[in-house]
Amino acid sequence: MSSKQEQVIAEGMTLGVIGAGVMGQTLIRGLVASGLIGRERMWAGDKNASTCELASAALQIPVEVDFQSRVSTADLILICVKPPDVPAALAALRNAGLRRETLLISIVAGVATDRLESVLGSENPVVRAMPNTACIVNEGMTVICRGRYAEKQDLERARHIFEAVGKCLAVDEVHFNAITALSGSGPAYQFLIMEALADAGVRVGLPRQLALTLVAQTALGAARMVLTTGRHPASLRDDVTTPAGCTIGGLLMLEDGRIRSVLARAVEEAAKIAGHLGMAPTKVSESAAAQRSGH
Ligand SMILES: NC(=O)c1ccc[n+]([C@@H]2O[C@H](COP(=O)([O-])OP(=O)(O)OC[C@H]3O[C@@H](n4cnc5c(N)ncnc54)[C@H](OP(=O)(O)O)[C@@H]3O)[C@@H](O)[C@H]2O)c1
C-alpha cells in the first residue's frame, strides 16, 4: 500500500455506498480485501429490503433501506444504482443532510458529471468513474474524471479507492461512452470468448474443466505479456507463429470468421447504447410525473 493510500486511511474516511447490487457489493468486497478502508468505516443503502439482508450478511457491514441517518457521517459516497434510479438516489442523499464537502463518486453508465450536478442541485464535489467487475479480484480497470466542483485532490481520493482494487486512469469525460463499451462491458466479452474457446477444447477431445483452466490461464498470461512487455500484440503474436505451423492455421480461420470486425462492431454497438443510458429523465419532478402518468 502506498503512503498516499495510508494517508487516506489515517484520515479515518467513512464510505457510504448507495445501491448494494452487483457493482456496489463488488467494490465493497474489493475495498475490504485491499485493507484500504475497514468494515467499521463502511455502510451501504439499498431500496430493496431482501438485498439489504443478503448483502449485510455477506459483507458484514450495515446495509439498510433506512440509511438516511448515516448520510451525514460519510466523507465519500459511491453511487452504484442503475441510470433511471439516479434521481431518486440523489434526492434521498440531499434530503438526508448530505454534507457539502462529501465527495460523490458515481459509477453509473451514461450519466455525465454535469447532469449529476444539476440533479443533485448542490456544489458537492462529483467524480465520475467507470470500473468493471474485475475489481472483485483486485484486477479492476477503472477510469475517472472530475466534475466542475471537484478539486484535484478529490480526483486523487477517487483514484486511491479504485487503485485499491486494480488499475485506475484519469481520462477526459468525452471518452466515457467508449470506455464503458470497452472495459466496463469488457469482462463479459472475455467470458464469452473464454466459454467459446473452452467449448472448442471439448470439441477436440479435452475434459471441460481442463479446457477451461487452460483457456483462463492462457488469457491471463497473454494479458500480462502485453502489459509487462509493452510490446504490440501483433509483434507478440508473430513470435509464436511458426511458418506453416498450427498457430498460423488457427489465426487464418479466425480472420476468415471476421473476428476483428465482429469485435469492433460489438464495442461500437455498446458505446452507442452507453450514450443513450443517461437520456432518461433525471429530474425528480420529471421522473415522478412520468410515473404518475404511467410512462
Ligand atoms: N455491472 C457492471 O459490470 C458495471 C460496470 C461498471 C459500471 N456499472 C454501473 O453500475 C451501476 C450499478 O450496476 P449493477 O450491475 O450493480 O446494478 P444492480 O445489481 O441492479 O444494483 C443496483 C442496486 O441499487 C438498488 N437501488 C435502486 N434504486 C435505489 C435507490 N434509490 N436507493 C438505494 N438503492 C437503490 C437496486 O435495487 P432494485 O434491484 O430493487 O432496483 C439494486 O439493488 C449501473 O449504473 C451500471 O451502469 C456496472
The ligand as an ORCA input file, in Angstrom:
! r2SCAN-3c Opt
* xyz 0 1
  N     -22.363     -4.437    -13.797
  C     -21.248     -3.961    -14.335
  O     -20.384     -4.685    -14.849
  C     -20.979     -2.473    -14.275
  C     -19.694     -1.985    -14.591
  C     -19.459     -0.615    -14.475
  C     -20.480      0.243    -14.074
  N     -21.703     -0.267    -13.811
  C     -22.761      0.659    -13.361
  O     -23.016      0.360    -12.031
  C     -24.366      0.694    -11.706
  C     -24.969     -0.450    -10.909
  O     -24.946     -1.625    -11.710
  P     -25.235     -3.042    -11.050
  O     -24.963     -4.046    -12.107
  O     -24.528     -3.130     -9.731
  O     -26.834     -2.893    -10.801
  P     -27.727     -3.703     -9.746
  O     -27.130     -5.040     -9.485
  O     -29.136     -3.610    -10.237
  O     -27.592     -2.853     -8.387
  C     -28.242     -1.636     -8.167
  C     -28.889     -1.707     -6.791
  O     -29.328     -0.410     -6.424
  C     -30.641     -0.532     -5.854
  N     -31.321      0.757     -5.952
  C     -32.065      1.254     -6.959
  N     -32.508      2.496     -6.652
  C     -32.037      2.788     -5.413
  C     -32.165      3.923     -4.555
  N     -32.860      4.999     -4.912
  N     -31.548      3.887     -3.359
  C     -30.840      2.795     -2.974
  N     -30.703      1.686     -3.752
  C     -31.281      1.683     -4.956
  C     -31.269     -1.620     -6.689
  O     -32.432     -2.140     -6.071
  P     -33.558     -2.828     -7.047
  O     -32.931     -4.064     -7.581
  O     -34.702     -3.090     -6.119
  O     -33.863     -1.841     -8.116
  C     -30.119     -2.633     -6.764
  O     -30.072     -3.454     -5.619
  C     -25.089      0.939    -13.028
  O     -25.362      2.310    -13.164
  C     -24.100      0.498    -14.084
  O     -24.158      1.341    -15.214
  C     -21.974     -1.599    -13.871
*
